[in-house]
Amino acid sequence: MSQTTDLPEELPLFPLQGAILLPGEILPLNVFEPRYLNMLDDVRRGSRYLGIIQSRSGGDPERPELAGTGTAGRLKQMQETDDGRYLISLVGVSRFQLAAELDRQTPYRMAKVDYTPYAVDRQPRAALEGDRTQFLQQLEAWFEAEQLTADWCSLQAAPLAKLVDQLSMSAPFPSADRQALLEARDPAERLQLMQALLEVGTGGRPGGSVH
């Protein structure tokens, strides 16, 4: 994870329902809405940081309610397509609490953010202790229940903390569960929460041996 200490106190916001970004992970995005194309032009010329934050269901679709916690992502790659879209990748740096939205003359939303509650994000990611075999068995049972496929060789090879964080971002958990995983204090707490979600998703059915 980055140890950057000069993160911007004001961030342009990219609201996305059902998508989170965790520190140290990469989020690819296909951007096509004019206001967010405008935002990325400004981000590229400025700090190169933007805030990924979940929008909530209901309310004004043009200005949805936002979750209280998001993640500052640093623009790593950006490519323009022939039809005017931007294909980008963001590196997660630190989570933040949404302190206040700002009144700015931009087509996209700006906010003042507070990184203080998530100072741990700017420290190297520690190894995660846990029963890896049990977790993978739970995961396999959940994938079977959800009729999902997985590259089990890659899952078995990944460090446990990285595996939990990547699954938090990519597995098809509901938005509320994904937000809870984002807000977990650290990978250890995130692992406990994910195991509870997997147990609910499989009705407590234990998994077999991982392929």
Order of alpha helices (4+ residues) and beta strands (2+ residues): beta-beta-alpha-beta-beta-beta-beta-alpha-alpha-alpha-alpha-alpha
